[in-house]
């Protein structure tokens, strides 16, 4: 899946005649090398300059649009794998003796509480 989000820097105390915001030409956005987003990977970003006109005057702003891809591995490890293991553990109750009611109830309640608390 692909996600987009926008980061907007606005300057509303001075008009564009007094102050104009611009991106650095060589490297407009510097991403931290050790930046870790476990659920997402930054695919690309688009920096743009935008000017907004209000009733008092025109104001300068900078906009950065980020395009992200969702990491499937994160959800496999954090959601699907643990839930599958809990379901498999709950099947142990089928191999327990029919008369072992406390063990079966404990196993069933434990698996339900574990899944509901995720």
N, C-alpha and C positions, 0 to 999 in steps of 0.2 A: 504494500500500500504506500501511497505517496501523500505526504502532508506538506502544506505550505503555511508559513507564518511570517508576519511582517513586524519589523522593528522600526519605529518611527521616532525621529528626533526632531522636535519642534522648538522653534525659538519665537516666542510671542511677545517679548518685551520690547523688541526693536524691529522696525520695518526693514525690508530688503535694501532700502536706501542707506540705512545705518549699519546693518550687519547682514552678511550673506554666508550661509553655510555651504561648504563644498567638501567633496570627498578627496582624499589623497589620490593623485593620478596613478602612481606606480602600484600601490597596494591599498585599496580603499578599506578593506576589512582584513584584520589580522586575527586569525583563529589561534587560540592557545594550543600548542602541540599536544599537551597531555589532556586535552578536553575529552571527557568520556561521557557519552550519552548511551547508557546501556540499552535503551529501547530503540534508539534511532541512529542513523548514519546520515551525516550532512552530505547531500548529493551535490548541491550547488547553491550559490547565492547571487543575487542581483542587486547591486547598489544603484540607487537613482536619486537625483535631486528633484525635489518637488517644491513648488511655491504655492502657498495658499492665500487666496484673497478673502479678506474679511471686511466688515463695514468700515474699519478704521484705516486699513491699508493692506499691503501685500507683505506676507511673512515668509521667511525661508524655512525649509525643512529638508531633512535627509531621510530616505526610506531604504531599508534593506529587506529584501524578500528572500527567505531561506526555504529551500526545498529539501525535505527529509524523506528518507526511506525507513520503514519500520524493519527492525532486525527480527527475523523469524526465530533465530537461535535463542534469543532472550526469552521469548514466550514458551519455547519448547522446554527450556531448563527451569523457568520460574513457574509455569502454569501446568502445561500438559503432562510432563513427566511426573511431578509430585502427585497430581490428581490421579493419574493412571496407577501409580504405585499404591495409593490409598485404596483405590477400588480393588486392586488385586489382593491387598491385605484383607479387605472386607470379605472376600470369597473364602477365606480360611474358615469362617463360621460354618460353611457347608460341610467341612470335613470334621468338625467337632461332633462329639457325641450328642445325640438328641437330648439326653438328660442333663447335659452341662449348660443349663439355662443361664447361670450367672456369667459364665465365660462368653456365651453367645451375645448376651445383652451388653456386656462391657465392650466387646469388640464392635458391635453395631453402633453403640452410642459414641465410642471413641472416634470411629471413622466419620460419623455424621458431624460431630463437633469439629474435627480437623478440617473437613471440607468447608463447613460453613464459616470457619474463622479465617479463611484465606482472604 
